[in-house]
């Protein structure tokens, strides 16, 4: 069940061409996030043809040596939001929320930028 959140801090897209993966797809595994911001359980991945790359949650990767199999469809698309906007939170994962904006766009927003809207 989704919940409404208010954007407390604006967020801008960091990666204009996000990685898009389908269940069963094989990826090349890169580094695990060691950013001082503390984004845990994210791994940088590349498609086999190197046409796309980006951060993928480790929970949906079945790792085998230097490659991994994706266990569910995934998009790394982020959502541009402004302070004061409201979004519907559909999923929370590793400090990020998969949200729908009021104009029905979908994407990830850092949870630290959001606050549960009062009912």
KAJO-V910170 format. One record per backbone hydrogen bond with DSSP energy under -0.5 kcal/mol. CO is the residue of the C=O (numbers start at 0). NH is the residue of the N-H. E is the energy in kcal/mol with one decimal. If there is no record, write none. Layout:
{{CO:NH:E} {CO:NH:E}}
This chain:
{{2:88:-3.3} {3:116:-2.3} {4:86:-2.4} {5:7:-0.6} {5:114:-2.2} {6:83:-3.0} {10:80:-2.2} {13:15:-0.5} {18:75:-2.3} {20:73:-2.6} {21:24:-2.3} {24:69:-2.7} {25:47:-0.7} {26:67:-2.2} {27:45:-2.0} {30:43:-2.9} {34:37:-2.1} {37:39:-1.4} {38:41:-0.5} {40:57:-2.8} {41:32:-2.7} {42:55:-2.5} {43:29:-2.7} {44:53:-2.1} {45:27:-3.2} {46:49:-2.1} {51:46:-2.4} {53:44:-2.9} {55:42:-2.8} {56:59:-1.8} {57:60:-1.7} {59:61:-0.5} {59:70:-2.7} {60:62:-0.9} {61:68:-2.0} {63:66:-2.3} {65:28:-2.6} {66:63:-3.4} {67:26:-2.7} {68:61:-2.8} {69:23:-3.8} {73:20:-3.2} {76:107:-2.4} {78:80:-0.5} {80:10:-2.1} {81:84:-2.3} {84:6:-3.1} {85:101:-0.6} {86:4:-2.9} {86:88:-0.6} {87:89:-0.6} {87:99:-2.0} {88:2:-1.2} {90:97:-3.3} {92:95:-1.6} {94:110:-2.6} {94:111:-0.5} {95:92:-3.2} {96:98:-0.7} {96:108:-1.9} {97:89:-3.1} {97:90:-1.2} {98:106:-1.8} {99:87:-2.6} {100:103:-1.8} {104:100:-2.9} {106:98:-3.1} {107:78:-2.3} {108:96:-3.1} {109:112:-1.8} {110:113:-1.8} {112:7:-3.2} {112:8:-1.5} {114:5:-3.4}}
